[in-house]
């Protein structure tokens, strides 16, 4: 299986829009959304089969049993995260502030404070053809990198016989991105022609280089800033990074997104440009475009 990961250094560059179009262009039967903090690829895949949903357990959280609590306040004084508050004669743990360190459990003389497994998110897997793996991280929870790894494992396990997989990653360079990059064959970076977009792209490329994963770059809405577009192209040329192409600003794209469709579903300049980017990317992976 050839694994293509689509990333961007920041949100809003067109990463998911590109991934959704690539899925249509290729007819891929294996794809995943690893942006577990804000997954949205499912909005355009329009799968009608009922998925398997599984709880994802992250770090443990503290819990105080009111029937055992003696109201001494030792747990509150010991908690450096301010996660424990007094409610009447007993104490209560704020699940969003608790870091699961276990100090409250260690200092509680009545054994009222304990650590319990915490549901940090939900894994969703659509089986059959196509196979679609995604997940949602609960608000205020960590371990997003671990959840991304589980999303990928589910995809690769269920679609092991498929020749091609497309993975929509997270913006930035944090834990979910690092977990997404691991084990893929190629990363396509969707860059934005702005100073921040240029800087964010460079950070992504440094991250992929650390993992020894080949990366290519395309620029979305390239015509809104020809100067920055030229600067990005020059940088890629100097660094020996394959440049996949330019996608113009196109108002039809917003209309398609608002209608729950992909660029591949409409005839517009952005679609034609993105098809050229897709063709270049697939050839870089060693395959032939569909």
Secondary structure, DSSP 8 states (H G I E B T S, - for coil): -EEEEEEESSTTSSHHHHHHHHHHHHT-SEEEE--TTS--THHHH---S--EEEEEE-S-EEEE-TTT-----HHHHH-TT--EEEETTEEEE-TTT-----HHHHH-TTS-EEEE--EEEEEEEE-SSSEEEEEEE-TT---HHHHHHHHHHHHHHHTTT-SEEEEEEEESSSHHHHHHHTT-SEEEEEEESSHHHHHHHHHHHHHHHHTT-EEEEEEETGGG-HHHHHHHHHHHHHHT-EEEEEE---HHHHHHHHTT--GGGS-SHHHHHHHHHHHHHHHHTTS---
